[in-house]
Amino acid sequence: MEKRVCFDFEIEFSNGGGIQGQEFRLDIEGDDISDDALADYIVRDMRLLMVGTVRILNKRIIEEPHKRRVE
């Protein structure tokens, strides 16, 4: 079975403001992903700029089919 990570996150921008996500899910390769790697993945995938702090909360790995297909 394929794995996904389900988590909450908070991102603060260096120029003010921020965004939050709850129960966000992403496909992962393997059985785990570090918080730092997950933060980098979110920032890159959402094409965010001027990111200050990223906090990963309530992370858990779940077995679920991947939603994105590699082309």
mmCIF file of the N, C-alpha and C atoms, coordinates in Angstrom:
data_MODEL
# 
_entry.id   MODEL 
# 
loop_
_atom_site.group_PDB 
_atom_site.id 
_atom_site.type_symbol 
_atom_site.label_atom_id 
_atom_site.label_alt_id 
_atom_site.label_comp_id 
_atom_site.label_asym_id 
_atom_site.label_entity_id 
_atom_site.label_seq_id 
_atom_site.pdbx_PDB_ins_code 
_atom_site.Cartn_x 
_atom_site.Cartn_y 
_atom_site.Cartn_z 
_atom_site.occupancy 
_atom_site.B_iso_or_equiv 
_atom_site.pdbx_formal_charge 
_atom_site.auth_seq_id 
_atom_site.auth_comp_id 
_atom_site.auth_asym_id 
_atom_site.auth_atom_id 
_atom_site.pdbx_PDB_model_num 
ATOM 1   N N  . MET A 1 1  ? 0.848  -1.184 0.000   1.00 0.00 ? 1  MET A N  1 
ATOM 2   C CA . MET A 1 1  ? 0.000  0.000  0.000   1.00 0.00 ? 1  MET A CA 1 
ATOM 3   C C  . MET A 1 1  ? 0.886  1.238  0.000   1.00 0.00 ? 1  MET A C  1 
ATOM 4   N N  . GLU A 1 2  ? 0.461  2.229  -0.706  1.00 0.00 ? 2  GLU A N  1 
ATOM 5   C CA . GLU A 1 2  ? 1.195  3.494  -0.765  1.00 0.00 ? 2  GLU A CA 1 
ATOM 6   C C  . GLU A 1 2  ? 0.971  4.279  0.529   1.00 0.00 ? 2  GLU A C  1 
ATOM 7   N N  . LYS A 1 3  ? 1.919  5.176  0.820   1.00 0.00 ? 3  LYS A N  1 
ATOM 8   C CA . LYS A 1 3  ? 1.858  5.954  2.056   1.00 0.00 ? 3  LYS A CA 1 
ATOM 9   C C  . LYS A 1 3  ? 1.639  7.429  1.754   1.00 0.00 ? 3  LYS A C  1 
ATOM 10  N N  . ARG A 1 4  ? 0.923  8.072  2.664   1.00 0.00 ? 4  ARG A N  1 
ATOM 11  C CA . ARG A 1 4  ? 0.718  9.520  2.623   1.00 0.00 ? 4  ARG A CA 1 
ATOM 12  C C  . ARG A 1 4  ? 0.961  10.045 4.028   1.00 0.00 ? 4  ARG A C  1 
ATOM 13  N N  . VAL A 1 5  ? 1.278  11.299 4.129   1.00 0.00 ? 5  VAL A N  1 
ATOM 14  C CA . VAL A 1 5  ? 1.433  11.933 5.424   1.00 0.00 ? 5  VAL A CA 1 
ATOM 15  C C  . VAL A 1 5  ? 0.265  12.892 5.615   1.00 0.00 ? 5  VAL A C  1 
ATOM 16  N N  . CYS A 1 6  ? -0.333 12.851 6.797   1.00 0.00 ? 6  CYS A N  1 
ATOM 17  C CA . CYS A 1 6  ? -1.446 13.724 7.149   1.00 0.00 ? 6  CYS A CA 1 
ATOM 18  C C  . CYS A 1 6  ? -0.953 14.582 8.313   1.00 0.00 ? 6  CYS A C  1 
ATOM 19  N N  . PHE A 1 7  ? -1.143 15.904 8.227   1.00 0.00 ? 7  PHE A N  1 
ATOM 20  C CA . PHE A 1 7  ? -0.557 16.787 9.234   1.00 0.00 ? 7  PHE A CA 1 
ATOM 21  C C  . PHE A 1 7  ? -1.229 18.152 9.214   1.00 0.00 ? 7  PHE A C  1 
ATOM 22  N N  . ASP A 1 8  ? -0.977 18.909 10.248  1.00 0.00 ? 8  ASP A N  1 
ATOM 23  C CA . ASP A 1 8  ? -1.356 20.314 10.311  1.00 0.00 ? 8  ASP A CA 1 
ATOM 24  C C  . ASP A 1 8  ? -0.073 21.121 10.122  1.00 0.00 ? 8  ASP A C  1 
ATOM 25  N N  . PHE A 1 9  ? -0.187 22.344 9.642   1.00 0.00 ? 9  PHE A N  1 
ATOM 26  C CA . PHE A 1 9  ? 1.005  23.183 9.516   1.00 0.00 ? 9  PHE A CA 1 
ATOM 27  C C  . PHE A 1 9  ? 0.662  24.647 9.728   1.00 0.00 ? 9  PHE A C  1 
ATOM 28  N N  . GLU A 1 10 ? 1.684  25.390 10.132  1.00 0.00 ? 10 GLU A N  1 
ATOM 29  C CA . GLU A 1 10 ? 1.596  26.839 10.259  1.00 0.00 ? 10 GLU A CA 1 
ATOM 30  C C  . GLU A 1 10 ? 2.821  27.419 9.582   1.00 0.00 ? 10 GLU A C  1 
ATOM 31  N N  . ILE A 1 11 ? 2.621  28.379 8.705   1.00 0.00 ? 11 ILE A N  1 
ATOM 32  C CA . ILE A 1 11 ? 3.726  29.034 8.007   1.00 0.00 ? 11 ILE A CA 1 
ATOM 33  C C  . ILE A 1 11 ? 3.636  30.533 8.276   1.00 0.00 ? 11 ILE A C  1 
ATOM 34  N N  . GLU A 1 12 ? 4.739  31.093 8.753   1.00 0.00 ? 12 GLU A N  1 
ATOM 35  C CA . GLU A 1 12 ? 4.838  32.537 8.942   1.00 0.00 ? 12 GLU A CA 1 
ATOM 36  C C  . GLU A 1 12 ? 5.738  33.086 7.851   1.00 0.00 ? 12 GLU A C  1 
ATOM 37  N N  . PHE A 1 13 ? 5.345  34.192 7.256   1.00 0.00 ? 13 PHE A N  1 
ATOM 38  C CA . PHE A 1 13 ? 6.143  34.816 6.211   1.00 0.00 ? 13 PHE A CA 1 
ATOM 39  C C  . PHE A 1 13 ? 7.053  35.884 6.810   1.00 0.00 ? 13 PHE A C  1 
ATOM 40  N N  . SER A 1 14 ? 8.221  36.023 6.233   1.00 0.00 ? 14 SER A N  1 
ATOM 41  C CA . SER A 1 14 ? 9.206  36.972 6.748   1.00 0.00 ? 14 SER A CA 1 
ATOM 42  C C  . SER A 1 14 ? 8.765  38.421 6.562   1.00 0.00 ? 14 SER A C  1 
ATOM 43  N N  . ASN A 1 15 ? 7.829  38.660 5.650   1.00 0.00 ? 15 ASN A N  1 
ATOM 44  C CA . ASN A 1 15 ? 7.327  40.024 5.429   1.00 0.00 ? 15 ASN A CA 1 
ATOM 45  C C  . ASN A 1 15 ? 5.961  40.250 6.074   1.00 0.00 ? 15 ASN A C  1 
ATOM 46  N N  . GLY A 1 16 ? 5.575  39.351 6.991   1.00 0.00 ? 16 GLY A N  1 
ATOM 47  C CA . GLY A 1 16 ? 4.321  39.464 7.716   1.00 0.00 ? 16 GLY A CA 1 
ATOM 48  C C  . GLY A 1 16 ? 3.273  38.496 7.210   1.00 0.00 ? 16 GLY A C  1 
ATOM 49  N N  . GLY A 1 17 ? 2.336  38.175 8.053   1.00 0.00 ? 17 GLY A N  1 
ATOM 50  C CA . GLY A 1 17 ? 1.246  37.270 7.674   1.00 0.00 ? 17 GLY A CA 1 
ATOM 51  C C  . GLY A 1 17 ? 1.639  35.812 7.769   1.00 0.00 ? 17 GLY A C  1 
ATOM 52  N N  . GLY A 1 18 ? 0.708  34.958 7.411   1.00 0.00 ? 18 GLY A N  1 
ATOM 53  C CA . GLY A 1 18 ? 0.955  33.530 7.461   1.00 0.00 ? 18 GLY A CA 1 
ATOM 54  C C  . GLY A 1 18 ? -0.235 32.750 6.941   1.00 0.00 ? 18 GLY A C  1 
ATOM 55  N N  . ILE A 1 19 ? -0.052 31.444 6.856   1.00 0.00 ? 19 ILE A N  1 
ATOM 56  C CA . ILE A 1 19 ? -1.129 30.540 6.449   1.00 0.00 ? 19 ILE A CA 1 
ATOM 57  C C  . ILE A 1 19 ? -1.094 29.306 7.340   1.00 0.00 ? 19 ILE A C  1 
ATOM 58  N N  . GLN A 1 20 ? -2.231 28.627 7.426   1.00 0.00 ? 20 GLN A N  1 
ATOM 59  C CA . GLN A 1 20 ? -2.344 27.398 8.192   1.00 0.00 ? 20 GLN A CA 1 
ATOM 60  C C  . GLN A 1 20 ? -3.060 26.350 7.357   1.00 0.00 ? 20 GLN A C  1 
ATOM 61  N N  . GLY A 1 21 ? -2.784 25.117 7.658   1.00 0.00 ? 21 GLY A N  1 
ATOM 62  C CA . GLY A 1 21 ? -3.504 24.018 7.040   1.00 0.00 ? 21 GLY A CA 1 
ATOM 63  C C  . GLY A 1 21 ? -3.804 22.953 8.083   1.00 0.00 ? 21 GLY A C  1 
ATOM 64  N N  . GLN A 1 22 ? -4.962 22.353 8.008   1.00 0.00 ? 22 GLN A N  1 
ATOM 65  C CA . GLN A 1 22 ? -5.341 21.290 8.929   1.00 0.00 ? 22 GLN A CA 1 
ATOM 66  C C  . GLN A 1 22 ? -5.671 20.031 8.142   1.00 0.00 ? 22 GLN A C  1 
ATOM 67  N N  . GLU A 1 23 ? -5.177 18.921 8.665   1.00 0.00 ? 23 GLU A N  1 
ATOM 68  C CA . GLU A 1 23 ? -5.415 17.602 8.048   1.00 0.00 ? 23 GLU A CA 1 
ATOM 69  C C  . GLU A 1 23 ? -4.978 17.587 6.588   1.00 0.00 ? 23 GLU A C  1 
ATOM 70  N N  . PHE A 1 24 ? -3.897 18.305 6.290   1.00 0.00 ? 24 PHE A N  1 
ATOM 71  C CA . PHE A 1 24 ? -3.332 18.369 4.943   1.00 0.00 ? 24 PHE A CA 1 
ATOM 72  C C  . PHE A 1 24 ? -2.707 17.018 4.633   1.00 0.00 ? 24 PHE A C  1 
ATOM 73  N N  . ARG A 1 25 ? -2.824 16.533 3.418   1.00 0.00 ? 25 ARG A N  1 
ATOM 74  C CA . ARG A 1 25 ? -2.269 15.220 3.036   1.00 0.00 ? 25 ARG A CA 1 
ATOM 75  C C  . ARG A 1 25 ? -1.380 15.361 1.811   1.00 0.00 ? 25 ARG A C  1 
ATOM 76  N N  . LEU A 1 26 ? -0.256 14.654 1.867   1.00 0.00 ? 26 LEU A N  1 
ATOM 77  C CA . LEU A 1 26 ? 0.676  14.620 0.736   1.00 0.00 ? 26 LEU A CA 1 
ATOM 78  C C  . LEU A 1 26 ? 1.175  13.204 0.526   1.00 0.00 ? 26 LEU A C  1 
ATOM 79  N N  . ASP A 1 27 ? 1.382  12.844 -0.723  1.00 0.00 ? 27 ASP A N  1 
ATOM 80  C CA . ASP A 1 27 ? 2.003  11.558 -1.055  1.00 0.00 ? 27 ASP A CA 1 
ATOM 81  C C  . ASP A 1 27 ? 3.449  11.570 -0.600  1.00 0.00 ? 27 ASP A C  1 
ATOM 82  N N  . ILE A 1 28 ? 3.927  10.449 -0.081  1.00 0.00 ? 28 ILE A N  1 
ATOM 83  C CA . ILE A 1 28 ? 5.348  10.322 0.249   1.00 0.00 ? 28 ILE A CA 1 
ATOM 84  C C  . ILE A 1 28 ? 5.877  9.004  -0.298  1.00 0.00 ? 28 ILE A C  1 
ATOM 85  N N  . GLU A 1 29 ? 7.174  8.989  -0.522  1.00 0.00 ? 29 GLU A N  1 
ATOM 86  C CA . GLU A 1 29 ? 7.862  7.758  -0.891  1.00 0.00 ? 29 GLU A CA 1 
ATOM 87  C C  . GLU A 1 29 ? 8.443  7.179  0.390   1.00 0.00 ? 29 GLU A C  1 
ATOM 88  N N  . GLY A 1 30 ? 8.284  5.915  0.602   1.00 0.00 ? 30 GLY A N  1 
ATOM 89  C CA . GLY A 1 30 ? 8.820  5.299  1.808   1.00 0.00 ? 30 GLY A CA 1 
ATOM 90  C C  . GLY A 1 30 ? 7.826  5.334  2.952   1.00 0.00 ? 30 GLY A C  1 
ATOM 91  N N  . ASP A 1 31 ? 8.353  5.037  4.164   1.00 0.00 ? 31 ASP A N  1 
ATOM 92  C CA . ASP A 1 31 ? 7.492  4.889  5.330   1.00 0.00 ? 31 ASP A CA 1 
ATOM 93  C C  . ASP A 1 31 ? 7.454  6.105  6.248   1.00 0.00 ? 31 ASP A C  1 
ATOM 94  N N  . ASP A 1 32 ? 8.287  7.119  5.997   1.00 0.00 ? 32 ASP A N  1 
ATOM 95  C CA . ASP A 1 32 ? 8.342  8.280  6.885   1.00 0.00 ? 32 ASP A CA 1 
ATOM 96  C C  . ASP A 1 32 ? 8.927  9.470  6.137   1.00 0.00 ? 32 ASP A C  1 
ATOM 97  N N  . ILE A 1 33 ? 8.786  10.659 6.715   1.00 0.00 ? 33 ILE A N  1 
ATOM 98  C CA . ILE A 1 33 ? 9.371  11.881 6.176   1.00 0.00 ? 33 ILE A CA 1 
ATOM 99  C C  . ILE A 1 33 ? 9.674  12.784 7.367   1.00 0.00 ? 33 ILE A C  1 
ATOM 100 N N  . SER A 1 34 ? 10.835 13.396 7.379   1.00 0.00 ? 34 SER A N  1 
ATOM 101 C CA . SER A 1 34 ? 11.199 14.286 8.483   1.00 0.00 ? 34 SER A CA 1 
ATOM 102 C C  . SER A 1 34 ? 10.381 15.573 8.401   1.00 0.00 ? 34 SER A C  1 
ATOM 103 N N  . ASP A 1 35 ? 10.268 16.262 9.530   1.00 0.00 ? 35 ASP A N  1 
ATOM 104 C CA . ASP A 1 35 ? 9.545  17.532 9.545   1.00 0.00 ? 35 ASP A CA 1 
ATOM 105 C C  . ASP A 1 35 ? 10.218 18.550 8.628   1.00 0.00 ? 35 ASP A C  1 
ATOM 106 N N  . ASP A 1 36 ? 11.556 18.579 8.620   1.00 0.00 ? 36 ASP A N  1 
ATOM 107 C CA . ASP A 1 36 ? 12.279 19.518 7.750   1.00 0.00 ? 36 ASP A CA 1 
ATOM 108 C C  . ASP A 1 36 ? 12.014 19.227 6.275   1.00 0.00 ? 36 ASP A C  1 
ATOM 109 N N  . ALA A 1 37 ? 12.060 17.958 5.899   1.00 0.00 ? 37 ALA A N  1 
ATOM 110 C CA . ALA A 1 37 ? 11.792 17.584 4.503   1.00 0.00 ? 37 ALA A CA 1 
ATOM 111 C C  . ALA A 1 37 ? 10.342 17.898 4.136   1.00 0.00 ? 37 ALA A C  1 
ATOM 112 N N  . LEU A 1 38 ? 9.436  17.671 5.058   1.00 0.00 ? 38 LEU A N  1 
ATOM 113 C CA . LEU A 1 38 ? 8.027  17.960 4.815   1.00 0.00 ? 38 LEU A CA 1 
ATOM 114 C C  . LEU A 1 38 ? 7.801  19.468 4.647   1.00 0.00 ? 38 LEU A C  1 
ATOM 115 N N  . ALA A 1 39 ? 8.446  20.266 5.481   1.00 0.00 ? 39 ALA A N  1 
ATOM 116 C CA . ALA A 1 39 ? 8.345  21.727 5.361   1.00 0.00 ? 39 ALA A CA 1 
ATOM 117 C C  . ALA A 1 39 ? 8.861  22.189 3.998   1.00 0.00 ? 39 ALA A C  1 
ATOM 118 N N  . ASP A 1 40 ? 10.012 21.656 3.572   1.00 0.00 ? 40 ASP A N  1 
ATOM 119 C CA . ASP A 1 40 ? 10.563 22.008 2.257   1.00 0.00 ? 40 ASP A CA 1 
ATOM 120 C C  . ASP A 1 40 ? 9.599  21.612 1.143   1.00 0.00 ? 40 ASP A C  1 
ATOM 121 N N  . TYR A 1 41 ? 8.988  20.439 1.260   1.00 0.00 ? 41 TYR A N  1 
ATOM 122 C CA . TYR A 1 41 ? 8.044  19.936 0.266   1.00 0.00 ? 41 TYR A CA 1 
ATOM 123 C C  . TYR A 1 41 ? 6.843  20.890 0.144   1.00 0.00 ? 41 TYR A C  1 
ATOM 124 N N  . ILE A 1 42 ? 6.283  21.309 1.285   1.00 0.00 ? 42 ILE A N  1 
ATOM 125 C CA . ILE A 1 42 ? 5.122  22.214 1.264   1.00 0.00 ? 42 ILE A CA 1 
ATOM 126 C C  . ILE A 1 42 ? 5.472  23.530 0.578   1.00 0.00 ? 42 ILE A C  1 
ATOM 127 N N  . VAL A 1 43 ? 6.589  24.126 1.002   1.00 0.00 ? 43 VAL A N  1 
ATOM 128 C CA . VAL A 1 43 ? 7.002  25.428 0.466   1.00 0.00 ? 43 VAL A CA 1 
ATOM 129 C C  . VAL A 1 43 ? 7.230  25.330 -1.042  1.00 0.00 ? 43 VAL A C  1 
ATOM 130 N N  . ARG A 1 44 ? 7.923  24.286 -1.479  1.00 0.00 ? 44 ARG A N  1 
ATOM 131 C CA . ARG A 1 44 ? 8.217  24.108 -2.901  1.00 0.00 ? 44 ARG A CA 1 
ATOM 132 C C  . ARG A 1 44 ? 6.944  23.812 -3.703  1.00 0.00 ? 44 ARG A C  1 
ATOM 133 N N  . ASP A 1 45 ? 6.118  22.904 -3.187  1.00 0.00 ? 45 ASP A N  1 
ATOM 134 C CA . ASP A 1 45 ? 4.920  22.488 -3.910  1.00 0.00 ? 45 ASP A CA 1 
ATOM 135 C C  . ASP A 1 45 ? 3.903  23.619 -4.039  1.00 0.00 ? 45 ASP A C  1 
ATOM 136 N N  . MET A 1 46 ? 3.822  24.479 -3.016  1.00 0.00 ? 46 MET A N  1 
ATOM 137 C CA . MET A 1 46 ? 2.881  25.594 -3.043  1.00 0.00 ? 46 MET A CA 1 
ATOM 138 C C  . MET A 1 46 ? 3.516  26.851 -3.630  1.00 0.00 ? 46 MET A C  1 
ATOM 139 N N  . ARG A 1 47 ? 4.784  26.749 -4.003  1.00 0.00 ? 47 ARG A N  1 
ATOM 140 C CA . ARG A 1 47 ? 5.527  27.861 -4.606  1.00 0.00 ? 47 ARG A CA 1 
ATOM 141 C C  . ARG A 1 47 ? 5.462  29.126 -3.751  1.00 0.00 ? 47 ARG A C  1 
ATOM 142 N N  . LEU A 1 48 ? 5.707  28.932 -2.461  1.00 0.00 ? 48 LEU A N  1 
ATOM 143 C CA . LEU A 1 48 ? 5.655  30.055 -1.527  1.00 0.00 ? 48 LEU A CA 1 
ATOM 144 C C  . LEU A 1 48 ? 6.976  30.809 -1.518  1.00 0.00 ? 48 LEU A C  1 
ATOM 145 N N  . LEU A 1 49 ? 6.892  32.117 -1.343  1.00 0.00 ? 49 LEU A N  1 
ATOM 146 C CA . LEU A 1 49 ? 8.073  32.974 -1.275  1.00 0.00 ? 49 LEU A CA 1 
ATOM 147 C C  . LEU A 1 49 ? 8.122  33.656 0.087   1.00 0.00 ? 49 LEU A C  1 
ATOM 148 N N  . MET A 1 50 ? 9.295  34.094 0.466   1.00 0.00 ? 50 MET A N  1 
ATOM 149 C CA . MET A 1 50 ? 9.526  34.850 1.695   1.00 0.00 ? 50 MET A CA 1 
ATOM 150 C C  . MET A 1 50 ? 9.002  34.112 2.924   1.00 0.00 ? 50 MET A C  1 
ATOM 151 N N  . VAL A 1 51 ? 9.267  32.814 2.978   1.00 0.00 ? 51 VAL A N  1 
ATOM 152 C CA . VAL A 1 51 ? 8.838  31.981 4.103   1.00 0.00 ? 51 VAL A CA 1 
ATOM 153 C C  . VAL A 1 51 ? 9.811  32.170 5.253   1.00 0.00 ? 51 VAL A C  1 
ATOM 154 N N  . GLY A 1 52 ? 9.261  32.422 6.430   1.00 0.00 ? 52 GLY A N  1 
ATOM 155 C CA . GLY A 1 52 ? 10.063 32.533 7.640   1.00 0.00 ? 52 GLY A CA 1 
ATOM 156 C C  . GLY A 1 52 ? 10.090 31.203 8.366   1.00 0.00 ? 52 GLY A C  1 
ATOM 157 N N  . THR A 1 53 ? 9.107  30.967 9.209   1.00 0.00 ? 53 THR A N  1 
ATOM 158 C CA . THR A 1 53 ? 9.031  29.766 10.039  1.00 0.00 ? 53 THR A CA 1 
ATOM 159 C C  . THR A 1 53 ? 7.949  28.824 9.528   1.00 0.00 ? 53 THR A C  1 
ATOM 160 N N  . VAL A 1 54 ? 8.274  27.521 9.529   1.00 0.00 ? 54 VAL A N  1 
ATOM 161 C CA . VAL A 1 54 ? 7.285  26.491 9.197   1.00 0.00 ? 54 VAL A CA 1 
ATOM 162 C C  . VAL A 1 54 ? 7.201  25.535 10.386  1.00 0.00 ? 54 VAL A C  1 
ATOM 163 N N  . ARG A 1 55 ? 5.996  25.339 10.892  1.00 0.00 ? 55 ARG A N  1 
ATOM 164 C CA . ARG A 1 55 ? 5.784  24.392 11.977  1.00 0.00 ? 55 ARG A CA 1 
ATOM 165 C C  . ARG A 1 55 ? 4.903  23.253 11.477  1.00 0.00 ? 55 ARG A C  1 
ATOM 166 N N  . ILE A 1 56 ? 5.345  22.038 11.733  1.00 0.00 ? 56 ILE A N  1 
ATOM 167 C CA . ILE A 1 56 ? 4.591  20.827 11.389  1.00 0.00 ? 56 ILE A CA 1 
ATOM 168 C C  . ILE A 1 56 ? 4.010  20.285 12.683  1.00 0.00 ? 56 ILE A C  1 
ATOM 169 N N  . LEU A 1 57 ? 2.709  20.024 12.685  1.00 0.00 ? 57 LEU A N  1 
ATOM 170 C CA . LEU A 1 57 ? 2.023  19.566 13.891  1.00 0.00 ? 57 LEU A CA 1 
ATOM 171 C C  . LEU A 1 57 ? 1.170  18.331 13.580  1.00 0.00 ? 57 LEU A C  1 
ATOM 172 N N  . ASN A 1 58 ? 1.006  17.479 14.574  1.00 0.00 ? 58 ASN A N  1 
ATOM 173 C CA . ASN A 1 58 ? 0.084  16.327 14.484  1.00 0.00 ? 58 ASN A CA 1 
ATOM 174 C C  . ASN A 1 58 ? 0.354  15.444 13.267  1.00 0.00 ? 58 ASN A C  1 
ATOM 175 N N  . LYS A 1 59 ? 1.615  15.230 12.938  1.00 0.00 ? 59 LYS A N  1 
ATOM 176 C CA . LYS A 1 59 ? 1.977  14.434 11.757  1.00 0.00 ? 59 LYS A CA 1 
ATOM 177 C C  . LYS A 1 59 ? 1.736  12.947 12.018  1.00 0.00 ? 59 LYS A C  1 
ATOM 178 N N  . ARG A 1 60 ? 1.127  12.312 11.037  1.00 0.00 ? 60 ARG A N  1 
ATOM 179 C CA . ARG A 1 60 ? 0.982  10.847 11.099  1.00 0.00 ? 60 ARG A CA 1 
ATOM 180 C C  . ARG A 1 60 ? 1.050  10.285 9.683   1.00 0.00 ? 60 ARG A C  1 
ATOM 181 N N  . ILE A 1 61 ? 1.583  9.101  9.585   1.00 0.00 ? 61 ILE A N  1 
ATOM 182 C CA . ILE A 1 61 ? 1.698  8.402  8.293   1.00 0.00 ? 61 ILE A CA 1 
ATOM 183 C C  . ILE A 1 61 ? 0.496  7.481  8.164   1.00 0.00 ? 61 ILE A C  1 
ATOM 184 N N  . ILE A 1 62 ? -0.146 7.541  7.008   1.00 0.00 ? 62 ILE A N  1 
ATOM 185 C CA . ILE A 1 62 ? -1.317 6.703  6.762   1.00 0.00 ? 62 ILE A CA 1 
ATOM 186 C C  . ILE A 1 62 ? -1.108 5.897  5.481   1.00 0.00 ? 62 ILE A C  1 
ATOM 187 N N  . GLU A 1 63 ? -1.773 4.761  5.419   1.00 0.00 ? 63 GLU A N  1 
ATOM 188 C CA . GLU A 1 63 ? -1.762 3.955  4.196   1.00 0.00 ? 63 GLU A CA 1 
ATOM 189 C C  . GLU A 1 63 ? -2.965 4.377  3.369   1.00 0.00 ? 63 GLU A C  1 
ATOM 190 N N  . GLU A 1 64 ? -2.663 4.908  2.192   1.00 0.00 ? 64 GLU A N  1 
ATOM 191 C CA . GLU A 1 64 ? -3.711 5.410  1.314   1.00 0.00 ? 64 GLU A CA 1 
ATOM 192 C C  . GLU A 1 64 ? -3.114 5.534  -0.080  1.00 0.00 ? 64 GLU A C  1 
ATOM 193 N N  . PRO A 1 65 ? -3.872 5.235  -1.119  1.00 0.00 ? 65 PRO A N  1 
ATOM 194 C CA . PRO A 1 65 ? -3.320 5.378  -2.472  1.00 0.00 ? 65 PRO A CA 1 
ATOM 195 C C  . PRO A 1 65 ? -2.883 6.808  -2.754  1.00 0.00 ? 65 PRO A C  1 
ATOM 196 N N  . HIS A 1 66 ? -1.794 6.951  -3.476  1.00 0.00 ? 66 HIS A N  1 
ATOM 197 C CA . HIS A 1 66 ? -1.317 8.269  -3.881  1.00 0.00 ? 66 HIS A CA 1 
ATOM 198 C C  . HIS A 1 66 ? -2.361 8.944  -4.763  1.00 0.00 ? 66 HIS A C  1 
ATOM 199 N N  . LYS A 1 67 ? -2.454 10.247 -4.659  1.00 0.00 ? 67 LYS A N  1 
ATOM 200 C CA . LYS A 1 67 ? -3.418 11.009 -5.428  1.00 0.00 ? 67 LYS A CA 1 
ATOM 201 C C  . LYS A 1 67 ? -2.817 11.595 -6.698  1.00 0.00 ? 67 LYS A C  1 
ATOM 202 N N  . ARG A 1 68 ? -1.512 11.852 -6.674  1.00 0.00 ? 68 ARG A N  1 
ATOM 203 C CA . ARG A 1 68 ? -0.843 12.386 -7.863  1.00 0.00 ? 68 ARG A CA 1 
ATOM 204 C C  . ARG A 1 68 ? -0.175 11.256 -8.614  1.00 0.00 ? 68 ARG A C  1 
ATOM 205 N N  . ARG A 1 69 ? -0.211 11.371 -9.865  1.00 0.00 ? 69 ARG A N  1 
ATOM 206 C CA . ARG A 1 69 ? 0.462  10.374 -10.712 1.00 0.00 ? 69 ARG A CA 1 
ATOM 207 C C  . ARG A 1 69 ? 1.614  11.055 -11.418 1.00 0.00 ? 69 ARG A C  1 
ATOM 208 N N  . VAL A 1 70 ? 2.750  10.423 -11.411 1.00 0.00 ? 70 VAL A N  1 
ATOM 209 C CA . VAL A 1 70 ? 3.927  10.969 -12.093 1.00 0.00 ? 70 VAL A CA 1 
ATOM 210 C C  . VAL A 1 70 ? 3.733  10.806 -13.583 1.00 0.00 ? 70 VAL A C  1 
ATOM 211 N N  . GLU A 1 71 ? 3.978  11.879 -14.311 1.00 0.00 ? 71 GLU A N  1 
ATOM 212 C CA . GLU A 1 71 ? 3.796  11.834 -15.781 1.00 0.00 ? 71 GLU A CA 1 
ATOM 213 C C  . GLU A 1 71 ? 5.111  11.621 -16.470 1.00 0.00 ? 71 GLU A C  1 
# 
